Amino acid sequence: MSNVDKIATTDNAMVPPSLCDGDKVVVAMSKFGDGAFAKVDIKKGELVEHGLAKRIPVDGNAFEMCFTWSDNRDVWATCGGAAMFYNTSLDPNTEMTRFFKEDRFELHALRDIKAGEEMTHKYRSLTWRSCFSVLPQPNSENAAEETLSPPNSEPLETVVPQSKVVFDKVRVEDNDGAGARCTARVGIKSMDVVERGILRIAPFDGSQCSAAFKLGQEWAVASGVLMFYGKSECANVEVIVHDLNFMVLALRDIEEGEPLVRSSVQTFIHPMQADSFECPIPINAESNGGYAGV
């Protein structure tokens, strides 16, 4: 790794970059449901986003919010960051590369992308997964009708005013060969929002799955890097859930580089309390729609 690929901390020590980085991506509503938009101008060939995956015990033919994770079509995974919000297109502007053995992915731009433009990639399983049979297929009658959301020349603030998925205060790093863990990318003050994102209900028993998030009697998968936080009763962050939105709050001041640890129990905000819930971010109950990039 070159010095260009490293990040200098405040004490001039060199540390590896995060294993998950979606700083160029904003998740907001598109005409297809939730979508991934460029936060900045992106050049052809440029790395748009990279992250990690965790395998989940689900049938991807019945659950669109997961990724094909083998060549023989029998392994499925959930990917972190904003990966699950890229919609598909027969004329995509990004391409997803999956590294199955390493459980990681990269998204690169296939052409220049303007800030505010929706980003798509062609789903790997578009032509054979039953849950995608309703989407435009190559060489079909509706293929010619399928178009991307046009680039918008307006300032980004008016196109996608706030991302539903933000985890730029968190670094994901190797945990000495024992998987990945989250640490503070910067110093974080008590009660600051560490991360915010979206949950998707998944049709599987997540009791033995480290990527699963318990929601009452159901299980869910999460955007961002929530699945890489440590768990302990001595937690320094708390996960708060309202509908299918979540945010992670710091329970105390957290130093840069400190591991982020949550309790195994999360706080639920009742719909009747939502209006009075003093939250630094807007609670958006309409987080449905869109497909995962599979």
Helices and strands as residue ranges (DSSP letters): G 3-5, E 7-8, E 14-15, E 25-30, E 33-38, E 47-55, E 67-68, E 76-79, G 83-85, E 94-99, E 104-109, E 118-119, G 130-132, H 156-159, E 170-174, E 180-184, E 193-202, E 213-215, E 218-222, G 226-228, E 230-231, E 237-242, E 245-250, E 261-262, E 267-268, G 271-276
